[in-house]
Amino acid sequence: MKKEIRNKLLEAEKRLKEKDLEMDRQTEEIKTGKDLFIIGDVAFLSNRLATIWNRLIDIYWDVKNGRKSKQLIAEFHEIKKEVEEMRSKIRYTDLWKRWKATMNLIKEIESYL
């Protein structure tokens, strides 16, 4: 029985060390910006995505109600391009769902163009 408890403790200690090493590795990635983004970048992307979302809602209602100007369509395509370029930056952040919702809104607007 003591041997079983000792083995379980050794396994738990080993898992804990592995988790510590993983956390150290993730911390280092954050510092170097290798796979993850610095918190400021995520905040910037979050704010930019929110601004884009608000403008897309305005465009959606304009287009849905039949107001399609060349300027509005050009602005829409610029926004679409910017959102598509954000994909690689957002993939590893918690903004992924918001980005996906924005792309769905873009597809909805395209159906009215």
C-alpha positions as a LaTeX table, in Angstrom:
\begin{tabular}{lrrr}
\hline
Residue & $x$ (\AA) & $y$ (\AA) & $z$ (\AA) \\
\hline
Met1 & 0.00 & 0.00 & 0.00 \\
Lys2 & 2.82 & 2.40 & 0.87 \\
Lys3 & 4.46 & 1.52 & $-2.42$ \\
Glu4 & 1.28 & 2.38 & $-4.36$ \\
Ile5 & 0.95 & 5.72 & $-2.59$ \\
Arg6 & 4.60 & 6.47 & $-3.20$ \\
Asn7 & 4.25 & 5.62 & $-6.91$ \\
Lys8 & 1.18 & 7.85 & $-7.21$ \\
Leu9 & 3.02 & 10.69 & $-5.50$ \\
Leu10 & 6.00 & 10.27 & $-7.83$ \\
Glu11 & 3.70 & 10.30 & $-10.87$ \\
Ala12 & 1.88 & 13.39 & $-9.62$ \\
Glu13 & 5.20 & 15.13 & $-9.01$ \\
Lys14 & 6.36 & 14.20 & $-12.51$ \\
Arg15 & 3.14 & 15.60 & $-14.07$ \\
Leu16 & 3.52 & 18.78 & $-12.03$ \\
Lys17 & 7.08 & 19.26 & $-13.28$ \\
Glu18 & 5.90 & 18.71 & $-16.87$ \\
Lys19 & 3.16 & 21.32 & $-16.40$ \\
Asp20 & 5.69 & 23.76 & $-14.93$ \\
Leu21 & 7.95 & 23.24 & $-17.94$ \\
Glu22 & 5.01 & 23.79 & $-20.30$ \\
Met23 & 4.05 & 27.00 & $-18.49$ \\
Asp24 & 7.65 & 28.21 & $-18.67$ \\
Arg25 & 7.69 & 27.48 & $-22.40$ \\
Gln26 & 4.41 & 29.37 & $-22.92$ \\
Thr27 & 5.70 & 32.29 & $-20.89$ \\
Glu28 & 8.81 & 32.39 & $-23.05$ \\
Glu29 & 6.65 & 32.34 & $-26.21$ \\
Ile30 & 4.69 & 35.30 & $-24.92$ \\
Lys31 & 7.91 & 37.19 & $-24.20$ \\
Thr32 & 9.33 & 36.48 & $-27.64$ \\
Gly33 & 5.99 & 36.84 & $-29.41$ \\
Lys34 & 6.71 & 33.60 & $-31.25$ \\
Asp35 & 3.23 & 32.03 & $-31.51$ \\
Leu36 & 1.21 & 34.27 & $-29.26$ \\
Phe37 & 0.74 & 37.99 & $-29.33$ \\
Ile38 & 1.70 & 40.55 & $-26.78$ \\
Ile39 & $-1.28$ & 41.65 & $-24.74$ \\
Gly40 & $-1.22$ & 45.09 & $-26.37$ \\
Asp41 & $-1.55$ & 43.54 & $-29.82$ \\
Val42 & $-4.56$ & 41.53 & $-28.73$ \\
Ala43 & $-6.16$ & 44.65 & $-27.26$ \\
Phe44 & $-5.53$ & 46.55 & $-30.50$ \\
Leu45 & $-7.01$ & 43.75 & $-32.59$ \\
Ser46 & $-10.01$ & 43.52 & $-30.29$ \\
Asn47 & $-10.70$ & 47.25 & $-30.58$ \\
Arg48 & $-10.17$ & 47.24 & $-34.34$ \\
Leu49 & $-12.50$ & 44.27 & $-34.77$ \\
Ala50 & $-15.18$ & 46.01 & $-32.69$ \\
Thr51 & $-14.86$ & 49.15 & $-34.82$ \\
Ile52 & $-15.10$ & 47.10 & $-38.00$ \\
Trp53 & $-18.12$ & 45.22 & $-36.65$ \\
Asn54 & $-19.98$ & 48.49 & $-35.95$ \\
Arg55 & $-19.24$ & 49.81 & $-39.43$ \\
Leu56 & $-20.30$ & 46.52 & $-41.03$ \\
Ile57 & $-23.64$ & 46.70 & $-39.21$ \\
Asp58 & $-24.20$ & 50.16 & $-40.74$ \\
Ile59 & $-23.22$ & 48.87 & $-44.18$ \\
Tyr60 & $-25.49$ & 45.84 & $-43.74$ \\
Trp61 & $-28.57$ & 47.99 & $-43.09$ \\
Asp62 & $-27.72$ & 50.38 & $-45.93$ \\
Val63 & $-27.26$ & 47.55 & $-48.42$ \\
Lys64 & $-30.30$ & 45.62 & $-47.17$ \\
Asn65 & $-32.46$ & 48.73 & $-47.60$ \\
Gly66 & $-31.22$ & 49.22 & $-51.16$ \\
Arg67 & $-28.71$ & 52.02 & $-50.65$ \\
Lys68 & $-25.72$ & 50.74 & $-52.65$ \\
Ser69 & $-23.29$ & 53.48 & $-53.61$ \\
Lys70 & $-19.92$ & 52.86 & $-55.23$ \\
Gln71 & $-18.23$ & 54.41 & $-52.21$ \\
Leu72 & $-20.09$ & 52.10 & $-49.81$ \\
Ile73 & $-19.22$ & 49.02 & $-51.85$ \\
Ala74 & $-15.56$ & 50.11 & $-52.07$ \\
Glu75 & $-15.44$ & 50.65 & $-48.31$ \\
Phe76 & $-16.99$ & 47.22 & $-47.77$ \\
His77 & $-14.32$ & 45.54 & $-49.91$ \\
Glu78 & $-11.53$ & 47.36 & $-48.03$ \\
Ile79 & $-12.97$ & 46.19 & $-44.72$ \\
Lys80 & $-13.35$ & 42.64 & $-46.02$ \\
Lys81 & $-9.70$ & 42.60 & $-47.11$ \\
Glu82 & $-8.55$ & 43.87 & $-43.70$ \\
Val83 & $-10.62$ & 41.27 & $-41.85$ \\
Glu84 & $-9.26$ & 38.47 & $-44.03$ \\
Glu85 & $-5.70$ & 39.66 & $-43.29$ \\
Met86 & $-6.44$ & 39.56 & $-39.55$ \\
Arg87 & $-7.06$ & 35.82 & $-39.68$ \\
Ser88 & $-3.48$ & 34.73 & $-39.14$ \\
Lys89 & $-3.04$ & 37.15 & $-36.24$ \\
Ile90 & $-6.25$ & 36.18 & $-34.50$ \\
Arg91 & $-6.09$ & 32.40 & $-34.87$ \\
Tyr92 & $-4.33$ & 31.82 & $-31.53$ \\
Thr93 & $-6.30$ & 34.30 & $-29.47$ \\
Asp94 & $-9.69$ & 34.44 & $-27.82$ \\
Leu95 & $-10.84$ & 36.73 & $-30.63$ \\
Trp96 & $-11.34$ & 33.81 & $-33.00$ \\
Lys97 & $-15.11$ & 33.55 & $-32.43$ \\
Arg98 & $-15.58$ & 37.29 & $-32.89$ \\
Trp99 & $-13.56$ & 37.16 & $-36.11$ \\
Lys100 & $-15.66$ & 34.24 & $-37.35$ \\
Ala101 & $-18.89$ & 36.16 & $-36.60$ \\
Thr102 & $-17.49$ & 39.14 & $-38.51$ \\
Met103 & $-16.78$ & 36.92 & $-41.52$ \\
Asn104 & $-20.34$ & 35.58 & $-41.36$ \\
Leu105 & $-21.66$ & 39.15 & $-41.39$ \\
Ile106 & $-19.46$ & 39.90 & $-44.41$ \\
Lys107 & $-20.95$ & 36.89 & $-46.23$ \\
Glu108 & $-24.44$ & 38.10 & $-45.37$ \\
Ile109 & $-23.67$ & 41.56 & $-46.78$ \\
Glu110 & $-22.24$ & 39.99 & $-49.94$ \\
Ser111 & $-25.53$ & 38.21 & $-50.51$ \\
Tyr112 & $-27.20$ & 41.64 & $-50.83$ \\
Leu113 & $-24.59$ & 43.11 & $-53.18$ \\
\hline
\end{tabular}
